[in-house]
Amino acid sequence: MSTSKTMNVNIMGREFRVACPDDEREELLQSVSYLDKKMREIRDSGKVVGSERVAIMAALNITHELLTTKIRGGFDMGEFKRRIDRMQAALDAAMPEQDKLF
């Protein structure tokens, strides 16, 4: 069982202390980096003013990304369908040859 430790993280120049299990440290650091990047992009666009509003817009954008990925299953459905079609065509081409063996 993993123990939690507190660590300091920096998001848009502000330091936050968070508890994190040892085995999730790398994921937390990646999350912090991603959130910091998204918040800076929103702030730098100049369309949203104030840290709280920037944080809310970042949260909405990230939530939308997450839900879109879940709905699509985490991959490009169009490409998935094209791959299935190519596999089906390969199987259709190979089956007559297999029938000759039996």
N, C-alpha and C positions, 0 to 999 in steps of 0.2 A: 504494500500500500504506500502510495506516495504522500509525502508531507508537503504542506503548503508553507511557502515563505513569502515575505513581502519583498517587493522590488519597486524601484522607482522607474517610471517611464515618462517620456517627454512627448507631448502632443502640442503642436503649434506653439512651442516655446514655453509651455506650462508644464510643470512637473506634477505627476500624480503617483501616489503610492498605492499599489494594488497587491492583493494576495494571489498567489499562483502556485499550483502544485509543481513540484520539480520537473515532472515528466511533461508538462505543458508549457514550459518556459519559452521554447522556440516558437511555438504557435502564438503565444501571447505577443512576443516581439514582432512577429510577422503581422499580426493584427494591428498592433500599435503603428507600425510603419505604414500599413495600408490606410488606416484611418487618418493619420497625419497627412499623407499624400492627398487623399480625397478632400480633407478640410482645407488644405492649402490651395488646391485647384479651385474650390468654390470661392474662397476668400479672394484669390487673385483674379477671378473673373470680374469682380467689382459689382456683381449683381446682388450680393447678399452682404449686409453689414452687421457686425456684432458677433462675438464668439458663440453665443447661445444659438443664434439663428444659423450660423455656419454649421454648428454641430448637429442641429436638427435636420438641415438639408443633407448633410453627409449621411446621417442615419437613414433618412428616407431613400437616398440613392443606393446605399449599400443593401438595405432591405429589399429594394426593388431588384437589384442584381441577384440576391440570394433566391428570392421567390421565382424569378424568371428561370434561373438555373434549375431549381427544383421541378418546376413545371415542365421544362424541356428535358429533364433527366440529366442535365449536366453536359449535354453535347449538342452538336448541330444536327437537328432532325433531318434536314435536307440531305446533308452528307451521309447520314446514317442510311436513309432510304436509297440513295444512289449506290452505296456499298452493298446493300441487300440485293438490289437489282443486278449488280455485277456478279455477285455470288450465285444468284439464281441462274443467270445466263451461263456461267461456268458449269454449274451442275447440269443444266439442260444439255450443254454440249458434250459433257462427259458421260452422261447416262447411256446414249446409244452404243458407245464403245463398250461399256460395262455389260450391256445386254448380250453382246456378241461372245463374251467370255463364258456365259452359262448356256 
